[in-house]
Amino acid sequence: MKFKAFILSAVALAVSASSFGQIKVKTESGDMNVRFMGRTNFDAGTFVASSDDNLKEHNGIAMNDTRLGVLANFDEKFSAKIEICYASKAISFRDLWIGYKLNDNSTITAGNHFQPYGAKPLGLSYKFVEDASTDLAFCPARKIGVSYAYTSDPFNLTAGLFSDGNVDNGKNIDKGWSAAAKAIFRPIIDETTVLHIGLAPMFVQSPNAVSFTGSIPTTVVTNKLIGTANLNPDNYLRMEAEAIFISGKLYVEGHYMAASLNSFDVAVKDTAGNVVSTDSYNAYVDGFYAQASFLIKGDQQNYNKKTGLAANASPKSLEVLARVSHLNLDADHVKAGQQTDFTVGLNYFFNKNLNLKLNAIYATVKDGENYTMVQSRLQFSF
């Protein structure tokens, strides 16, 4: 009955989303237009095999990421976005920013928005049900800050200064700051082919602790496979190198991510377990993931030049895909473990509002534990 209710609810909400797909409001003078937007993910998954008795035959159904937002353009050069999210039984802000268009190529954005790092800005266009485990570990959340972005055919250049704290329902902003930048070079870009190379450094100076956690890339079950590295360094540097290649129906992408942490303290204890002193250490943790997809049905993989990221395939397209991700959180005095996971999947795009994703995942960790699960996502947006 639960599965039947899940399907009926998904169909009903999908129909509703399609009917709201073109909601736009425009003033008579034309100096402002407002677009309403939203999305909901219906996720279902089960562990079909596991070396962990607590996860054997574990399954779940979730609707854990529902968002509503407004995107406004006004006075020709200004834009603004407000997006709220309901997840984990709580409501929180996501995007909350205002932008100013300097010219056809350049914009300035201020407010709570993504830093130029990782694939999380993909959002709806992410090809798998969940981000790669390496991206989940290294990619930071949205932060309050100011950024500049330049876009042309051969280049994307983004740089910004951000608070290292999060918005807590508009009440609190923690201390600390980060400086982030990303440079993308496209030596080839035309209607059928894209070659994209990118580099993204991020320096963080903050009193806040930083965590890197390894987990199965699923939203259905909360899990931590290889533990968490909780550190409080004086400062640290995140780094990313990425490449994307598109040729007709083929899409190939790879990312390398790392963090160099400076001067974090480790307690020194005596034989009785009492802390007698602290020593200061440096550490380096890293990971990578590579993925590829091919359109079984459909003519061309899509690419968003402005974001420098993948875009959803056209309606009625059928896509097969595969990914490997490796995460290394082993370093001196960290020792949080290593993880490698493999994902294969199938995507079908009914229309611009509705798509279905199916994934099968096999994950293994350093001590030999392994996990296999399948999951699906019915996603609709407007």
N, C-alpha and C positions, 0 to 999 in steps of 0.2 A: 504493500500500500504506500509506503514511503516513496518508493521509486515512481509509482504512478502519479502521486501528488507532485513530485518533483518535476516530472515531464509536463503535466497539465499547467502548473504554475509558470514554467519556463515558456511554454507556448503562449499563454495569455499575456505575459509581460513582454514577450518579443513582438506580439501584434501591437501592443500599446506603444512600444518604442518606435515601431515603424510609423505609426500614425503621428507621432510627435517629431519625426525626423527633420521636418522643415520649419520648426517654430523659430521665427525671426520677427523682431520688432524694429521699425524704422520710423524716425520722426518725419513730419511733413516737410521740413526744410532739408532733410537729408544730412543733418550735421551729427547724427548719432544712429547707430544700428546695434541691436542687441541680439545675440544668439543664445538660446537656452540649450544646455547639453547635459548628458548624464550617461551612466553605464551601470550595468549589474553583471556580475559573474556568478553563474551556477556551477559549482565544482562538485565532482564526485570521484572517489578513489578508494582503492583497497590494496593492502599489502598481500601479495599472493605467496610470498616466501620471505622469511626473515630468520636470521640467527638470534634475534632478540625475541624471547618468548612473549614479551609484553606487546610486540607489534604483529605477531602472527595472526593472520585472518582479521586484522584490524581494518575497519573501513569507515567512511564518513561521507556525508553530504553537507555542503556548506554554501551559503550565500554571503560571503564574508567581505565583499568589497563593492559597496553601492555608493555611487557618487552623483551629485547634482552640482551644476555650476552655471555661471553666466560669463560670456565673453562679450565685451563691449568695445566698439570703436567709435571715437567721437573727435570732433574738431580736426578732422583729417589726419592729424599726426599722433593722436593719443589712443591707447588701448588699455584695457584692464580685464583681469580675470579673477573671479572668486569661485572656488570649488571646495565643497565640504564632502566628507567621507563618513559613511557608517560602516565600521568594521570592529569585530571583537566586542560587540555590545557597547560601543562608544562612538561619539560623533567628534570629529576633529577637522581642522582646516587642512587643506592640501595647498593648492595654488591660491595665492592672495597677493597680487602684484599689479603694478601699473607700468605701462611702457610708453616710450616716446620715440617716434620715428624720425631720425635725423635726416635720412635720405632713403633712396630706394634700396640701398645696400646695408644700412646701419641702423641699429636700434639700441636704446638704453632701457634696462628693466630694473625696477626697484620693488622690493617686497619679498615675500616668501616664495621661493622658486628653486628649481634644481640648479646645483652647481655643475659646471661642464666636466662631468666625469661619469663613466659607466653607461650602461644601457637602460637604466631605470626611466629616463625621459621618454622612452618608447611608448610606455603605457599600453594603449589599445593595440598598437602595432607589433607588440612582442610576439615572436613566432611560436613560442612554446607556452604551455600552461603557466609555468613559473620561470623566473629568471634563473640563469645558471648559478650553481652553488658558489662559484668564485665571485660572481657579480653580487650575490646576496651578502657575501662576507665583506667585500671591499667597498662597494658603492655607498656613499653617504646619503642620508635623507635630504629633503629640501631644507634650506636654511634661509634666514633673512639676510638680504644683502643687495648690492648694486652690481650689475654686470653690463658689459658692452658686447655686442655681437655684430660681426661683419659677414655678409654672405655674398658670394659671387659664384660663377661656374667652377673656377678652379680652387677656390678657397672658402673655408669657414674659419673665422678667428673669433674666439670668445674668451673674455677675461673678466674676473669679478672679485670683489672683496665681501666676505660674508661673516656673520656672527657664527660661532661654533655651537650655539644653543638652538633649541627647537621652540616653535610656537606652542605654548600650552594653553590652547583655547583662547589665545589672545591675552593671557594674563602675565606670563613670565617669559623672560628671555635670559638664558644663562650667559655667563661671560665667556670670553675667548673669541678668537677670530681665525679665519682661514683665507688664504689667497689662492684662487684657482684659475687655471687657463687651459684652453684646448685649441690646437691648431690642426686643421684638416686640409690636406692637399689632394686634389683630384686631377691627376694628369690626363685621365680619360673620363669624359662624361658626354654621352649623347643619348639618343632615344632608346637604344638597346644595351649599351655597355657602360659600366661605371667601375673605375678603379679608385679606391678611397684609402688614404693612409693618414692616420691620426696619432697625435701625442698629447697627453694631458698630465701635467704635474699639479700637485696641490700641497701647499705648505700649511700646517695647522699649528697654532700656538694657543694652548688652551689649558685651563686647570681641570677640565672635565676628563674623566677616564675614557678610553677608547676600547671597544670590544670587536673582536673578529671571531665569528662563530661559523662552524661547519654544520650543514644540515642537508637532508634530502630536499631537492627542489620541488616541494609540494605545499599546497595551501590547505589540504584536507586534514593533515595530522601535524600538530606541533611537535617537532623533534629536534634533538641536538645529537648528532652522531659522534663527532670528534671533540666535543667540548668547546669551550670558549676561552680565548685569550683576553683576559681583562687586565689592561695595563694603564698606567698613568704617567706617560713620559713628559719631559719638559716640552718637547715639540716632536713633530713627526712629519714625514713626507710621503704622500701617496703618489704613485706613478702608474700610468697606463699607456700602452701602445696597442693600436688596433689597425686592422685592415679589412676592407670589404671589396669583394669583386662580384659584379653582376654581368652576366652575358645571356640575354634573352630569358629563358626559363630557369637558368641556374643562378643560385645565390650562395656565396661562400663568405664566411666572416670569422675573424679570430681576434682574441683579446689577451693581452698579458697584463696582470695587475700586481702591484707590490706595495709594501709599506715599510719604510725605514724609521724605526722608533729610537729616539735618543734619550738616554739618561732616565730610564725608569728604575724605580727602587724595588729591590727584592729583600724580604726580611731574612735575617740570619738568626736561627734558633739554637738554643743549647739542647743538651740531651733530654732535658725535662720538657722541652717544647716551648720555653719562654723566649721571646724575641730579645736578643741581646744587642743587635745592631742591624743596619741596613746597608746593602751594597748597591751600587748603581751600575746598570748595564745598558748596552744597545742591542737591538734585535732587527732582523730582516725576515719578513714573511711574504709569501707570494702565491700566485696561482695563475692558471690560464684556462681558457675554453675556446673551442673551435666548433663551428656548426655550418651545416650546408643544407640547402633545400632545393627541390626541383618541382616545377609545376607539371603534374601529370595532365591536368586540364587547365588551360589558360595560356596566354601568349607571352606575357612579359612580367618579370619581377619588378616591383615598384620601389622607388627610392625617394626620400624626402630631402631635397637639397638644402632646405633651410635648417633642419635639425641634424643633417648628416647621418641619418639612420634609416632603417628599413621602413617601408610603408606596407599596409595591407595589400594583398593581391586583389585583383578586380573581382566583382561578383561572378558567381558560378565557377570559380577556380578551385581546383583540387591540388593540394600541395603535400609532398612527402618530405620529411626532414629528419636529420640526425645531429646529435651533439655529444661531445665529450668534454668534461670539466675536471680539472685536477686542482686541489687546494692543499697547500703546504703551510700549516701553522706550527711546524716544528722549528724551533730556534733555541739558542742557549737561554735557559731559564724561562722559556715559554712552554714548550713541549705540550701543545694542545692537540697534536696529531695531524694526520694526513687523510685525505679522502679523494677518491676518484669515482665519478659516476658517468653513466652512458644513458642517453635518452634517444628514442626513436619516436616519430610522431606522424600524424596525418591531420591536415587542416582542410576544412571546406568552408567557403565563403558563400553563404546563401544570397546575401545582398550587402549593401554598405552598412546596414544596421545589425546584422546577425551573422555570427560565425561559430563553428564547432571545432574544438581541438581535442585530439586524442593522443595521449603520451604513455609510453611504457619506459620505466626507469630501472636500471640496475646500478646499485651503489656499493662500493667496498671501502673499508677503512683500514688503517694501518695494522691493526691487530688481527685482521682476517675476518672480521664480521662483514656480512653482506646482506643486502636488502633488495627485494624486487617488488615493484608496485606498478599498477596501472591507474591512470586518472583521466578525467575528461573535463572539459569546460565548455559550457554554452554561454556565449558572451553576446550581449546586445547593447547597443549604444545609440544615442541620438544627438 
